[in-house]
Amino acid sequence: MSAAPNPSHPSVPSIQYLIGVDGGGTGTRARLARPDGRPIGDGEAGPSGLGQGIAQAWQHIQQAIEKAFAAAGLGVAPPAICALGLGLAGTDLAQRRVEFLAAAPGLARIALESDAYTTLIGAHEGRPGAVVAAGTGSIGSALRADGQLLSVGGWGFPIGDEGSGAWLGLRAMRHAHRAFDGRAEPGELARSVWKVAGSSRESLLDWCERAGQHAYAALAPLVFDAQDSDPAAHKLVVEAAAALEAIAQALDPAGALPLVVTGSVGRRLEPLLSTRMRARLVAPAGNSADGALRLIRNVLDEASLS
């Protein structure tokens, strides 16, 4: 965990607000709370995954925080009286974390973890459990009863992130290419992709040359829309669900931990999981922003004991 060294605690008057932030490749969500952890406002802004740039990440984090204060009917508080917990995508590289924290405003306290970690502790309120999250990307995380943390997947697009929106979108585009060539049936899925990316060889090549993870993820809804009428789309959805189930199985082979499947794509794939896997499912107690609030409260509690 990365945390700034200020030993402030919520009981100290200098910290008047706690803020939990969930930031990924699609958007940023901030939850504002009183020092006792009681939420009072939420805000959203653009993506703040660190892989898209540190300056952009801070810009969108600050925008989401401003909106959370506005939702609470408050003006934005000075950073010096705020403690910030962050669960962000793209924290795996140490140098990137260092550069991000170096660019932080003068907060009373800051703690940084991956969005996978804050999703995990938010979903299970810090107790043992497993989470498979699939949105733009995908990753599995688990906290075992002995305190061990485990991650599966999350290797990034295009090499990994199986079962995610970008993974589905990339395969939808491959199918559209084959259909264009006459190697596959030009059904609803292929025609939907052509409407987005163009129906000529030149336009498809141009779209693919410019597209990245988020453009491919934007094609994923086309797969779900066509799954009942197009066998190719149905096959992709079934394969995506199997990929998420494989992540869950690797996280907890014994099936002893409660499991949460989350994320925009994960929730749509959840009904396709096996009966055995669905029997382990529980409703999440909270989201990644709740987990980020729990993260900063834990850091402050630890500091008060030192």
C-alpha positions, 0 to 999 in steps of 0.5 A, spaced: 500 500 500 502 507 498 500 512 503 503 519 505 506 519 512 502 524 515 499 521 522 493 525 522 486 521 524 479 522 524 479 524 531 484 530 530 480 536 528 484 538 522 481 532 518 474 534 517 472 530 511 474 523 508 474 521 501 474 515 497 475 514 490 474 509 485 478 510 478 478 506 472 479 506 464 472 509 463 470 513 469 471 516 476 467 516 482 468 519 489 464 518 495 465 524 500 464 522 508 464 525 515 470 523 519 466 517 522 465 514 515 458 517 514 457 518 506 454 525 505 455 526 497 457 522 491 460 525 484 463 522 477 468 524 472 472 521 466 477 516 467 483 516 472 486 509 470 494 511 471 495 508 464 492 514 461 496 519 464 497 522 471 495 529 469 489 526 467 488 522 473 488 528 478 484 532 473 478 527 473 479 525 481 479 533 483 472 534 478 469 528 481 471 530 488 468 537 487 461 534 484 461 530 491 462 536 495 456 540 491 452 534 492 453 534 499 451 542 498 458 544 500 464 548 497 470 544 496 474 543 502 481 545 502 486 539 501 489 540 508 483 538 512 481 532 507 484 524 507 483 521 501 483 513 499 484 511 492 483 505 488 485 506 481 487 502 475 494 502 473 497 502 480 502 495 478 508 499 476 512 502 482 514 508 478 507 510 476 505 510 483 511 514 485 509 519 480 502 520 481 503 521 489 508 526 488 503 530 484 498 530 489 495 536 492 497 537 500 492 532 503 492 531 510 493 523 508 493 519 502 492 512 501 493 508 494 491 501 492 489 498 486 481 498 484 481 491 484 483 491 492 478 497 494 473 493 490 474 487 494 474 490 501 468 494 499 464 488 496 466 484 503 467 489 508 474 487 509 472 480 510 475 474 507 471 473 500 473 473 492 471 478 487 471 477 479 470 484 476 469 485 469 468 492 465 472 495 460 478 490 463 477 484 468 481 481 474 479 477 480 481 478 487 481 474 493 482 475 501 483 468 504 481 467 511 489 467 513 490 474 510 493 472 504 491 477 498 491 473 491 490 476 484 488 472 478 488 475 471 488 483 470 494 482 465 491 488 460 489 489 453 490 486 448 494 480 452 489 479 457 483 481 461 479 475 459 471 476 459 471 483 459 468 489 454 474 490 451 476 482 450 469 481 447 469 487 442 476 485 439 473 478 438 466 482 435 471 486 430 475 479 428 468 476 427 466 482 422 472 481 419 471 474 417 464 476 415 466 481 410 471 476 407 466 471 406 469 466 412 463 467 417 456 468 416 454 476 416 449 476 421 446 481 426 453 482 430 457 483 424 452 488 421 452 492 427 460 492 427 460 495 420 455 500 422 460 503 427 466 502 424 464 502 417 462 497 411 468 497 407 475 494 407 479 501 408 474 504 413 475 497 418 482 498 417 482 505 419 478 504 425 482 498 427 488 502 427 486 508 431 482 504 436 484 502 443 481 498 449 476 503 450 473 503 443 473 496 443 470 495 449 464 500 446 463 494 441 461 489 447 454 492 448 453 490 440 455 482 442 449 482 448 444 485 443 445 480 438 446 474 443 439 471 442 439 472 434 446 471 432 450 464 434 456 468 433 454 473 438 451 467 443 458 464 442 462 470 444 458 471 450 458 464 453 466 464 452 466 470 456 462 467 462 467 461 461 473 466 462 470 469 468 468 462 471 475 460 470 478 466 474 473 465 480 476 458 480 483 459 480 482 464 486 478 459 490 479 452 487 475 449 494 469 454 493 470 456 500 469 464 499 463 468 498 463 470 491 461 477 488 461 478 480 461 486 479 462 490 473 458 492 467 460 486 463 460 481 469 453 483 471 451 481 464 455 475 464 453 472 471 446 468 469 451 464 464 455 462 470 455 454 472 450 452 477 455 451 482 458 457 481 452 461 482 451 458 489 457 461 491 454 468 489 453 474 494 450 481 493 456 486 494 456 490 501 459 496 497 463 498 491 470 500 490 469 507 492 466 504 499 472 500 499 477 506 498 473 509 504 475 503 508 482 503 506 483 511 508 480 509 515 484 503 516 490 507 514 488 513 519 486 508 525 493 504 524 496 511 524 493 513 531 495 507 534 503 508 532 
